[in-house]
């Protein structure tokens, strides 16, 4: 059997062998080498995780959403995901990262890191002591990119491109950055580890990403009103093969989303990786089973939608729950989200085009609440309170009050997402008008908004 020795440890050993050194000096040299090796390993995993999360937006979400719309809107829908890779990045660099992660009030951060001032290659011990601050900043940026892109599933096929850009810019400032600060920022109201007054456990974004975007999506769908001909003419997905590929890319990318949120390459990342995969599998099974029982056939669209619902639901608890609870969370999410999409939406008649609320809003809420039930101290590397006693996390760990904290976090995310989204929609509507004209909607947004065709509709 071969053993690989990190080069830093090898060179440290050579240095000590070259000449006399005190025991303290030898220990210090070894300690420095070990820390250097750990930083290199953690940083490598986190850079891969950054790429995996970006993969979720483009091509993952772009393909998943793009295949679900009609042919005349495929490019316009995919463009929503792509342009947010551009817009969200610029906003993040200028002010977004600072508002989310610099110290400020309990609701929003300050301007300490505006224009990425002070964000260099040295670690920021408040957030991740073994990776460069820039790596942490980039990892969080990938979340800021995909979150508003999820909302596009609700307003697909009927929003003006200019209005989408303005709405998203305002939404990031009013909703996303404050919510990210409250849950993950130092001193944030809901931060469970860095001075929050109401500890809400959200490992990778159940409240920050999925509830805010899902609820905002519902408000957008209601504000814009249904697409022309909705519930009166077929609006089937034009290419489920594309959506299938996109969903598989989302599943793969989600390992970076959840396991990367461990901010290191240790056992916590492994635990989150396992929980993520297990929940996606049982959610796909749960959705297809419910669909099979109701309609007589399990569909491909149901399977991939269920997998995404499970990935959403396990996100807040992925670093806090054991594998068997992860299986249960996924299955429940698959069944419940199917019920919301196939039954509740149809009965209420709202046009959430690609089910952003039914999957992300409902799945995120379910996952955040179940985190308060199944979270356990054993997973998160033995968290301790200031007195040194193990910190109980969920109901199974003896902390029934955590469910109340999770509910408070969910409530804040719902209110902020709903009110913030309405304000942003209203402003965008007043400035440039939200809804595409009837003529443009009939023609398709590919041609009317971008002057291009994803498919030759006359061929």
C-alpha positions as CSV (number, residue, x, y, z in Angstrom):
1,X,0.0,0.0,0.0
2,X,1.3,3.4,-0.9
3,X,1.0,6.5,1.3
4,X,1.0,10.0,-0.1
5,X,2.8,12.6,2.0
6,X,1.9,16.3,1.4
7,X,4.9,18.1,0.0
8,X,4.6,20.8,2.7
9,X,5.0,18.2,5.4
10,X,7.9,16.5,3.6
11,X,9.8,19.8,3.2
12,X,9.1,20.7,6.8
13,X,10.7,17.4,7.8
14,X,13.7,18.1,5.7
15,X,14.1,21.5,7.2
16,X,14.1,20.1,10.7
17,X,16.7,17.4,9.7
18,X,19.1,20.0,8.3
19,X,20.2,21.4,11.6
20,X,19.6,21.6,15.3
21,X,16.3,23.0,16.3
22,X,14.4,23.2,19.5
23,X,11.3,21.0,20.2
24,X,9.1,24.1,20.0
25,X,10.5,25.1,16.7
26,X,9.9,21.6,15.3
27,X,6.4,21.6,16.6
28,X,5.8,25.1,15.1
29,X,7.1,24.0,11.7
30,X,5.0,20.9,11.6
31,X,1.9,22.9,12.7
32,X,2.5,25.4,10.0
33,X,2.9,22.7,7.4
34,X,-0.3,20.9,8.5
35,X,-2.3,24.1,8.4
36,X,-0.9,24.9,4.9
37,X,-1.9,21.4,3.7
38,X,-5.4,21.7,5.2
39,X,-5.9,25.1,3.6
40,X,-4.9,23.8,0.2
41,X,-7.2,20.8,0.5
42,X,-10.2,22.9,1.7
43,X,-9.6,25.6,-0.9
44,X,-9.5,23.0,-3.7
45,X,-12.8,21.6,-2.6
46,X,-14.4,25.0,-2.3
47,X,-13.3,26.1,-5.7
48,X,-14.8,23.0,-7.2
49,X,-18.0,23.7,-5.2
50,X,-18.1,27.2,-6.6
51,X,-18.0,25.7,-10.1
52,X,-20.6,23.1,-9.2
53,X,-23.0,25.8,-8.0
54,X,-22.5,27.9,-11.0
55,X,-23.2,24.8,-13.1
56,X,-26.6,24.7,-11.5
57,X,-27.6,28.0,-13.1
58,X,-25.9,27.7,-16.4
59,X,-26.4,25.1,-17.9
60,X,-28.5,23.3,-15.3
61,X,-31.4,25.7,-14.6
62,X,-31.2,27.2,-18.0
63,X,-31.8,23.8,-19.6
64,X,-34.4,22.7,-17.0
65,X,-36.5,25.8,-17.4
66,X,-35.8,26.2,-21.1
67,X,-37.2,22.7,-22.0
68,X,-40.4,23.3,-20.0
69,X,-41.6,26.4,-22.0
70,X,-43.0,26.6,-25.5
71,X,-40.7,26.7,-28.5
72,X,-41.3,30.4,-29.0
73,X,-39.9,31.3,-25.6
74,X,-37.0,28.9,-25.1
75,X,-34.2,31.5,-25.7
76,X,-35.9,34.2,-23.6
77,X,-36.3,31.8,-20.7
78,X,-32.7,30.5,-20.9
79,X,-31.5,34.1,-21.2
80,X,-33.0,34.8,-17.7
81,X,-30.5,32.4,-16.2
82,X,-27.6,33.6,-18.3
83,X,-28.1,37.3,-17.7
84,X,-28.2,36.7,-13.9
85,X,-24.8,35.3,-14.1
86,X,-23.8,38.7,-15.3
87,X,-26.1,41.0,-13.3
88,X,-25.8,39.3,-10.0
89,X,-22.0,39.2,-10.2
90,X,-21.6,42.9,-10.8
91,X,-24.0,43.8,-8.0
92,X,-22.2,41.4,-5.7
93,X,-18.8,42.9,-6.3
94,X,-20.0,46.5,-5.9
95,X,-22.2,46.2,-2.8
96,X,-24.0,42.9,-2.5
97,X,-21.3,40.9,-0.6
98,X,-20.8,43.7,1.8
99,X,-24.5,44.1,2.6
100,X,-24.8,40.3,3.2
101,X,-21.5,39.6,5.1
102,X,-20.0,42.7,6.6
103,X,-21.0,43.6,10.1
104,X,-23.9,46.0,10.4
105,X,-27.3,45.8,11.9
106,X,-29.1,42.6,12.8
107,X,-31.0,42.9,9.5
108,X,-28.5,44.0,6.9
109,X,-24.7,44.4,6.7
110,X,-22.7,47.6,6.3
111,X,-20.4,48.8,3.5
112,X,-17.1,47.6,4.9
113,X,-16.6,45.2,1.9
114,X,-18.1,47.5,-0.8
115,X,-16.2,47.1,-4.1
116,X,-14.6,44.1,-2.4
117,X,-12.4,46.3,-0.3
118,X,-10.4,44.1,2.1
119,X,-11.6,40.9,0.5
120,X,-8.2,39.2,-0.3
121,X,-6.5,35.8,-0.2
122,X,-6.2,35.7,3.6
123,X,-8.9,33.8,5.5
124,X,-11.8,35.6,7.2
125,X,-11.9,33.7,10.5
126,X,-15.5,34.7,11.2
127,X,-16.7,32.6,8.3
128,X,-14.1,30.2,7.1
129,X,-10.7,30.0,8.7
130,X,-9.1,27.6,6.3
131,X,-9.9,29.1,2.9
132,X,-9.1,32.5,1.3
133,X,-11.7,35.2,1.9
134,X,-12.1,35.6,-1.8
135,X,-13.0,31.9,-2.1
136,X,-15.7,32.3,0.5
137,X,-16.9,35.4,-1.3
138,X,-17.1,33.6,-4.7
139,X,-18.9,30.6,-3.2
140,X,-21.6,32.9,-1.7
141,X,-21.8,34.7,-5.0
142,X,-23.0,31.5,-6.8
143,X,-25.9,31.4,-4.4
144,X,-26.7,35.0,-5.2
145,X,-26.8,34.1,-8.9
146,X,-29.1,31.1,-8.8
147,X,-31.6,32.5,-6.2
148,X,-33.3,35.2,-8.4
149,X,-33.0,32.8,-11.4
150,X,-35.3,30.4,-9.7
151,X,-38.0,33.2,-9.6
152,X,-37.9,33.2,-13.4
153,X,-39.9,30.0,-13.4
154,X,-43.0,31.9,-12.3
155,X,-43.0,34.8,-14.8
156,X,-41.7,32.8,-17.8
157,X,-43.2,33.5,-21.2
158,X,-44.8,36.9,-20.3
159,X,-42.4,39.4,-18.6
160,X,-40.5,42.1,-20.4
161,X,-36.8,41.7,-20.4
162,X,-36.1,45.3,-19.2
163,X,-38.6,44.9,-16.4
164,X,-37.0,41.6,-15.3
165,X,-33.6,43.3,-15.0
166,X,-35.0,46.1,-12.9
167,X,-37.1,43.9,-10.8
168,X,-34.2,41.5,-10.1
169,X,-31.8,44.4,-9.2
170,X,-34.3,45.8,-6.7
171,X,-35.1,42.3,-5.4
172,X,-31.5,41.5,-4.6
173,X,-31.1,44.8,-2.7
174,X,-34.4,44.6,-0.8
175,X,-34.8,40.8,-0.2
176,X,-31.8,38.7,-0.9
177,X,-28.9,40.6,0.8
178,X,-30.8,41.3,4.0
179,X,-32.0,37.7,4.3
180,X,-28.5,36.3,3.6
181,X,-27.2,38.6,6.3
182,X,-29.8,37.7,8.8
183,X,-29.2,34.0,8.4
184,X,-25.4,33.8,7.6
185,X,-23.9,37.2,8.3
186,X,-22.1,38.0,11.5
187,X,-24.5,39.5,14.0
188,X,-27.5,38.6,11.8
189,X,-30.8,38.2,13.5
190,X,-31.2,34.5,12.7
191,X,-27.6,33.5,12.6
192,X,-27.2,30.4,14.8
193,X,-23.4,30.7,15.3
194,X,-22.3,34.3,15.0
195,X,-24.4,36.3,17.5
196,X,-28.0,35.9,16.2
197,X,-30.8,36.5,18.7
198,X,-33.0,33.8,17.1
199,X,-30.9,30.8,16.2
200,X,-32.3,29.4,12.9
201,X,-30.5,26.5,11.4
202,X,-30.1,26.8,7.6
203,X,-27.1,24.9,6.4
204,X,-27.2,25.8,2.7
205,X,-30.2,28.1,2.0
206,X,-33.6,26.8,2.7
207,X,-34.8,30.2,3.9
208,X,-32.3,32.4,2.2
209,X,-32.6,30.8,-1.3
210,X,-35.7,28.7,-1.6
211,X,-38.4,30.3,0.6
212,X,-37.6,33.8,-0.5
213,X,-37.4,33.0,-4.2
214,X,-40.4,30.6,-4.0
215,X,-42.7,33.1,-2.3
216,X,-41.5,35.9,-4.5
217,X,-42.3,33.8,-7.5
218,X,-45.8,33.3,-6.3
219,X,-46.3,37.0,-5.8
220,X,-44.8,37.7,-9.3
221,X,-47.2,35.1,-10.9
222,X,-50.2,36.7,-9.2
223,X,-49.1,40.2,-10.0
224,X,-48.5,39.5,-13.7
225,X,-51.7,37.4,-14.1
226,X,-51.8,34.2,-16.2
227,X,-50.4,33.8,-19.6
228,X,-52.8,34.3,-22.5
229,X,-54.8,31.1,-23.0
230,X,-53.8,29.6,-19.6
231,X,-56.1,26.6,-18.7
232,X,-57.8,27.1,-22.1
233,X,-55.2,25.8,-24.5
234,X,-52.3,23.3,-24.1
235,X,-49.0,24.7,-22.8
236,X,-46.9,21.6,-22.8
237,X,-43.1,21.6,-22.4
238,X,-41.5,21.7,-25.8
239,X,-38.5,19.5,-25.1
240,X,-38.4,17.3,-22.0
241,X,-35.1,15.8,-23.1
242,X,-33.5,19.2,-22.4
243,X,-35.2,19.5,-19.1
244,X,-34.1,16.0,-18.2
245,X,-30.5,16.9,-18.8
246,X,-30.9,20.2,-16.9
247,X,-32.4,18.4,-13.9
248,X,-29.5,15.9,-13.8
249,X,-27.0,18.8,-13.9
250,X,-28.9,20.3,-11.0
251,X,-28.6,17.1,-9.0
252,X,-24.9,17.0,-9.6
253,X,-24.3,20.7,-8.9
254,X,-26.3,20.4,-5.7
255,X,-23.4,18.5,-4.1
256,X,-21.4,21.7,-4.3
257,X,-24.4,23.7,-3.1
258,X,-24.9,21.6,0.1
259,X,-21.6,19.8,0.7
260,X,-19.7,22.9,-0.2
261,X,-21.6,24.8,2.5
262,X,-19.4,22.9,5.0
263,X,-16.7,25.3,3.9
264,X,-14.1,22.6,4.1
265,X,-13.3,19.1,2.9
266,X,-13.9,17.2,6.1
267,X,-16.6,14.9,7.5
268,X,-19.3,17.5,7.6
269,X,-19.0,17.9,3.8
270,X,-19.4,14.1,3.5
271,X,-22.5,14.1,5.7
272,X,-24.1,16.9,3.7
273,X,-23.2,15.1,0.5
274,X,-24.9,11.8,1.7
275,X,-28.0,13.6,2.9
276,X,-28.4,15.5,-0.3
277,X,-28.2,12.4,-2.5
278,X,-30.5,10.3,-0.4
279,X,-33.2,13.0,-0.2
280,X,-33.2,13.6,-3.9
281,X,-33.7,9.9,-4.6
282,X,-36.7,9.4,-2.2
283,X,-38.3,12.6,-3.3
284,X,-38.2,11.5,-7.0
285,X,-39.7,8.2,-5.8
286,X,-42.4,9.9,-3.7
287,X,-43.5,12.3,-6.5
288,X,-43.7,9.5,-9.1
289,X,-45.5,7.2,-6.7
290,X,-48.1,9.9,-6.0
291,X,-48.5,10.7,-9.7
292,X,-48.7,7.0,-10.5
293,X,-51.5,6.4,-8.0
294,X,-53.5,9.5,-9.2
295,X,-53.0,9.4,-13.0
296,X,-52.0,5.8,-13.7
297,X,-48.5,6.7,-15.1
298,X,-45.3,7.9,-13.6
299,X,-43.9,10.6,-15.8
300,X,-40.3,11.7,-16.6
301,X,-41.3,15.3,-15.7
302,X,-42.7,14.1,-12.4
303,X,-39.5,12.2,-11.6
304,X,-37.1,15.1,-12.3
305,X,-39.5,17.6,-10.6
306,X,-39.5,15.3,-7.5
307,X,-35.8,15.1,-7.4
308,X,-35.5,18.9,-7.5
309,X,-38.1,19.1,-4.7
310,X,-36.0,16.7,-2.6
311,X,-32.9,18.7,-3.2
312,X,-34.7,21.8,-2.1
313,X,-36.1,20.3,1.0
314,X,-32.8,18.8,2.3
315,X,-30.9,22.0,1.7
316,X,-31.5,23.7,5.1
317,X,-30.8,20.5,7.1
318,X,-28.2,18.8,4.9
319,X,-25.4,19.4,7.3
320,X,-27.5,18.7,10.4
321,X,-29.4,15.4,9.7
322,X,-28.5,11.7,9.6
323,X,-29.0,9.7,6.4
324,X,-32.3,8.0,7.5
325,X,-34.1,11.3,8.3
326,X,-32.8,12.6,5.0
327,X,-34.6,9.8,3.2
328,X,-37.8,10.7,5.0
329,X,-37.5,14.4,4.4
330,X,-37.0,13.7,0.7
331,X,-40.0,11.4,0.4
332,X,-42.3,13.7,2.2
333,X,-41.2,16.6,0.0
334,X,-41.8,14.7,-3.1
335,X,-45.4,13.8,-2.2
336,X,-46.3,17.3,-0.7
337,X,-44.8,19.2,-3.6
338,X,-46.6,17.0,-6.1
339,X,-49.8,17.8,-4.3
340,X,-49.2,21.5,-4.5
341,X,-48.3,21.5,-8.2
342,X,-50.8,19.0,-9.5
343,X,-53.8,19.7,-7.3
344,X,-53.6,23.0,-5.3
345,X,-52.3,25.1,-8.2
346,X,-55.0,23.8,-10.5
347,X,-57.8,24.4,-8.0
348,X,-56.6,27.9,-7.2
349,X,-55.9,28.7,-10.9
350,X,-52.7,30.8,-10.5
351,X,-50.1,30.6,-13.3
352,X,-46.8,29.7,-11.7
353,X,-45.4,28.8,-15.1
354,X,-42.7,26.4,-14.1
355,X,-43.8,25.7,-10.5
356,X,-41.2,27.8,-8.7
357,X,-43.5,28.2,-5.7
358,X,-44.8,24.7,-5.6
359,X,-41.3,23.2,-5.6
360,X,-39.0,25.9,-4.0
361,X,-41.4,27.8,-1.8
362,X,-43.2,24.8,-0.4
363,X,-40.1,22.5,-0.5
364,X,-38.0,25.0,1.3
365,X,-40.6,25.7,4.0
366,X,-41.0,22.0,4.6
367,X,-37.3,21.4,4.8
368,X,-36.7,24.3,7.1
369,X,-39.3,23.1,9.6
370,X,-38.2,19.5,9.4
371,X,-34.7,20.6,10.2
372,X,-36.0,21.7,13.6
373,X,-37.2,18.1,14.1
374,X,-34.3,16.0,12.8
375,X,-31.2,18.1,13.3
376,X,-28.6,16.5,15.6
377,X,-25.5,17.7,17.3
378,X,-23.6,14.6,16.2
379,X,-23.5,15.7,12.6
380,X,-22.1,19.2,13.0
381,X,-18.8,18.3,14.6
382,X,-20.0,18.5,18.2
383,X,-21.2,22.1,18.5
384,X,-21.0,23.4,22.1
385,X,-22.5,26.2,24.0
386,X,-20.4,28.8,25.8
387,X,-20.2,26.6,28.9
388,X,-18.8,23.8,26.9
389,X,-21.9,21.6,26.9
390,X,-23.1,20.0,23.7
391,X,-25.5,22.3,21.8
392,X,-28.8,20.6,21.1
393,X,-30.1,21.3,17.6
394,X,-33.4,19.6,16.9
395,X,-36.2,17.7,18.5
396,X,-34.4,14.4,18.3
397,X,-31.5,16.0,20.0
398,X,-33.7,17.3,22.9
399,X,-34.3,20.8,21.7
400,X,-38.1,21.2,21.0
401,X,-37.7,25.0,21.0
402,X,-35.7,24.8,17.8
403,X,-38.9,24.1,15.8
404,X,-40.2,27.5,17.0
405,X,-37.0,29.2,15.9
406,X,-37.2,27.5,12.5
407,X,-40.8,28.7,12.2
408,X,-39.8,32.2,13.0
409,X,-37.1,32.0,10.3
410,X,-39.6,30.7,7.8
411,X,-42.1,33.4,8.7
412,X,-39.5,36.2,8.2
413,X,-38.4,34.7,4.9
414,X,-42.1,34.5,3.7
415,X,-42.9,38.1,4.7
416,X,-39.7,39.5,3.4
417,X,-40.1,37.6,0.1
418,X,-43.8,38.5,-0.4
419,X,-43.7,42.2,0.6
420,X,-40.3,42.8,-1.0
421,X,-41.3,41.1,-4.2
422,X,-44.5,43.2,-4.5
423,X,-42.6,46.4,-3.9
424,X,-40.0,45.5,-6.5
425,X,-42.7,44.5,-9.0
426,X,-44.6,47.7,-8.5
427,X,-41.6,49.9,-9.0
428,X,-40.6,48.0,-12.1
429,X,-44.1,48.2,-13.5
430,X,-44.3,51.9,-12.9
431,X,-40.9,52.5,-14.5
432,X,-41.0,50.4,-17.6
433,X,-44.1,48.1,-17.5
434,X,-43.8,44.5,-16.5
435,X,-46.0,42.5,-18.9
436,X,-45.1,41.9,-22.5
437,X,-47.8,43.1,-24.9
438,X,-50.4,40.7,-26.1
439,X,-48.8,40.9,-29.6
440,X,-45.3,40.1,-28.3
441,X,-46.6,37.3,-26.1
442,X,-48.4,35.7,-29.1
443,X,-45.3,36.1,-31.2
444,X,-43.0,34.7,-28.5
445,X,-40.4,36.4,-26.4
446,X,-37.5,35.0,-28.4
447,X,-38.3,37.2,-31.3
448,X,-40.0,40.1,-29.7
449,X,-37.5,40.7,-26.9
450,X,-34.2,39.3,-28.4
451,X,-34.7,39.3,-32.1
452,X,-33.7,35.6,-32.4
453,X,-35.3,32.2,-32.7
454,X,-34.3,29.2,-30.7
455,X,-36.3,27.1,-33.2
456,X,-37.6,27.9,-36.6
457,X,-41.3,27.9,-35.9
458,X,-42.1,27.7,-39.6
459,X,-40.0,24.7,-40.3
